[in-house]
């Protein structure tokens, strides 16, 4: 999946962005905010939908939510709703 995402961006683009961010973690995180938001624009609503109405249970009993989110993301991917 990582390689697939990288291949969507022209080589010059990711090289330039990587060079700009090298050695400066806090600045890099701020600079990547737009790319991060763009990348999650289709996925975040699916996750929000899977979590709506979810109430946390006692510690150690919340593993089921992982399955619920995973199922929702897979269904969205199969339906062509995410990347």
Backbone as numpy.savetxt, mean C-alpha at the origin, in Angstrom:
# Nx Ny Nz CAx CAy CAz Cx Cy Cz
5.88 -8.67 -6.99 5.07 -7.49 -6.99 5.93 -6.23 -6.99
7.04 -6.27 -6.26 7.92 -5.11 -6.22 8.45 -4.80 -7.61
8.95 -5.84 -8.29 9.49 -5.66 -9.63 8.45 -5.15 -10.61
7.23 -5.64 -10.46 6.13 -5.19 -11.32 5.86 -3.70 -11.11
5.90 -3.27 -9.85 5.69 -1.85 -9.56 6.82 -0.99 -10.08
8.05 -1.47 -9.93 9.21 -0.72 -10.42 9.17 -0.61 -11.94
8.72 -1.66 -12.60 8.71 -1.63 -14.07 7.68 -0.65 -14.62
6.72 -0.22 -13.81 5.73 0.75 -14.25 6.30 2.17 -14.31
7.40 2.39 -13.60 7.99 3.72 -13.52 9.22 3.76 -14.42
9.35 4.80 -15.25 10.54 4.89 -16.10 11.83 4.87 -15.27
12.86 4.25 -15.81 14.13 4.09 -15.10 14.67 5.42 -14.59
14.63 6.44 -15.41 15.15 7.74 -15.01 14.41 8.31 -13.81
13.12 8.05 -13.73 12.31 8.56 -12.63 12.73 7.96 -11.30
12.79 6.63 -11.23 13.12 6.03 -9.93 14.57 6.28 -9.57
15.46 6.37 -10.56 16.86 6.66 -10.24 17.00 8.06 -9.67
16.33 9.02 -10.28 16.40 10.41 -9.79 15.83 10.50 -8.38
14.67 9.89 -8.16 14.05 9.95 -6.84 14.91 9.25 -5.79
15.53 8.15 -6.15 16.39 7.43 -5.22 17.60 8.28 -4.85
18.21 8.90 -5.83 19.38 9.74 -5.57 19.02 10.93 -4.69
17.84 11.51 -4.91 17.41 12.66 -4.11 17.18 12.27 -2.66
16.77 11.04 -2.43 16.39 10.61 -1.09 17.52 9.93 -0.32
18.57 9.55 -0.99 19.65 8.79 -0.36 20.24 9.55 0.82
20.38 8.85 1.94 21.07 9.41 3.10 20.24 10.37 3.94
18.97 10.53 3.64 18.15 11.48 4.38 16.77 10.87 4.60
16.65 10.03 5.61 15.41 9.28 5.80 14.20 10.18 6.01
14.29 11.16 6.89 13.11 11.99 7.17 12.72 12.80 5.93
13.69 13.32 5.24 13.40 14.06 4.00 12.86 13.13 2.92
13.37 11.91 2.88 12.92 10.94 1.89 11.47 10.56 2.13
11.12 10.37 3.39 9.73 10.01 3.71 8.78 11.14 3.30
9.17 12.36 3.56 8.33 13.51 3.18 8.23 13.62 1.66
9.34 13.40 0.97 9.35 13.50 -0.49 8.53 12.40 -1.15
8.42 11.26 -0.50 7.69 10.12 -1.08 6.20 10.13 -0.75
5.75 11.11 0.02 4.36 11.13 0.46 3.38 11.07 -0.71
3.60 11.86 -1.74 2.71 11.88 -2.89 2.69 10.54 -3.63
3.86 9.95 -3.81 3.94 8.66 -4.47 3.24 7.58 -3.64
3.41 7.66 -2.33 2.78 6.69 -1.43 1.26 6.81 -1.50
0.76 8.04 -1.44 -0.68 8.26 -1.50 -1.24 7.80 -2.83
-0.53 8.08 -3.90 -0.96 7.65 -5.22 -1.01 6.13 -5.31
0.01 5.48 -4.76 0.08 4.02 -4.81 -1.01 3.35 -3.99
-1.45 3.99 -2.92 -2.48 3.41 -2.07 -3.89 3.88 -2.41
-4.02 4.73 -3.40 -5.33 5.33 -3.70 -6.40 4.29 -4.02
-6.03 3.17 -4.59 -7.01 2.13 -4.91 -7.12 1.08 -3.81
-6.05 0.88 -3.07 -6.02 -0.16 -2.05 -6.63 0.29 -0.73
-6.38 1.52 -0.33 -6.86 2.01 0.97 -8.37 1.89 1.15
-9.19 2.24 0.14 -10.63 2.09 0.33 -11.06 0.63 0.54
-10.36 -0.30 -0.09 -10.68 -1.72 0.08 -10.39 -2.14 1.52
-9.25 -1.71 2.05 -8.90 -2.03 3.43 -9.88 -1.37 4.40
-10.21 -0.10 4.14 -11.18 0.59 5.00 -12.52 -0.14 5.01
-12.95 -0.61 3.85 -14.21 -1.34 3.76 -14.17 -2.64 4.54
-13.03 -3.33 4.47 -12.90 -4.60 5.19 -12.89 -4.37 6.71
-12.41 -3.21 7.13 -12.30 -2.92 8.56 -13.53 -2.23 9.13
-14.44 -1.78 8.27 -15.61 -1.06 8.78 -16.45 -1.99 9.65
-16.82 -1.48 10.79 -17.62 -2.27 11.71 -16.82 -3.28 12.52
-15.52 -3.31 12.34 -14.68 -4.26 13.07 -14.43 -3.73 14.48
-14.71 -4.52 15.45 -14.43 -4.17 16.84 -13.35 -5.10 17.35
-12.32 -4.52 17.91 -11.22 -5.33 18.45 -11.72 -6.26 19.54
-11.16 -7.44 19.52 -11.46 -8.40 20.57 -10.35 -8.37 21.60
-10.39 -9.28 22.55 -9.32 -9.36 23.55 -7.98 -9.66 22.90
-6.91 -9.26 23.54 -5.56 -9.48 23.03 -5.39 -10.95 22.65
-4.85 -11.18 21.45 -4.59 -12.53 20.98 -5.72 -13.15 20.19
-6.81 -12.41 20.00 -7.96 -12.97 19.28 -8.26 -12.23 17.99
-7.38 -11.36 17.55 -7.66 -10.50 16.41 -7.05 -10.97 15.09
-6.55 -12.18 15.04 -5.91 -12.66 13.82 -6.88 -12.79 12.66
-8.14 -12.96 12.94 -9.14 -13.11 11.89 -9.23 -11.90 10.98
-8.89 -10.72 11.49 -8.96 -9.52 10.67 -7.95 -9.57 9.53
-6.85 -10.23 9.75 -5.84 -10.37 8.70 -6.45 -11.12 7.52
-7.16 -12.19 7.81 -7.82 -12.97 6.76 -8.87 -12.12 6.06
-9.63 -11.36 6.82 -10.69 -10.53 6.25 -10.12 -9.49 5.29
-9.05 -8.82 5.69 -8.42 -7.82 4.83 -7.80 -8.49 3.60
-7.12 -9.61 3.82 -6.52 -10.34 2.70 -7.56 -10.79 1.68
-8.67 -11.30 2.16 -9.75 -11.74 1.26 -10.31 -10.56 0.46
-10.49 -9.42 1.13 -11.02 -8.23 0.45 -10.05 -7.73 -0.61
-8.77 -7.71 -0.30 -7.76 -7.25 -1.27 -7.68 -8.20 -2.47
-7.76 -9.51 -2.22 -7.70 -10.47 -3.31 -8.92 -10.35 -4.21
-10.10 -10.17 -3.61 -11.33 -10.01 -4.40 -11.25 -8.75 -5.25
-10.73 -7.67 -4.68 -10.60 -6.42 -5.43 -9.61 -6.58 -6.58
-8.53 -7.30 -6.33 -7.54 -7.53 -7.38 -8.15 -8.34 -8.52
-8.87 -9.39 -8.18 -9.51 -10.22 -9.21 -10.55 -9.45 -10.01
-11.19 -8.48 -9.35 -12.21 -7.67 -10.01 -11.60 -6.49 -10.79
-10.27 -6.37 -10.71 -9.59 -5.29 -11.43 -9.71 -3.94 -10.76
-10.03 -3.92 -9.48 -10.21 -2.67 -8.77 -8.91 -2.11 -8.21
-7.89 -2.92 -8.12 -6.59 -2.45 -7.64 -5.59 -2.62 -8.76
-4.41 -2.14 -8.55 -3.37 -2.17 -9.59 -3.43 -3.41 -10.34
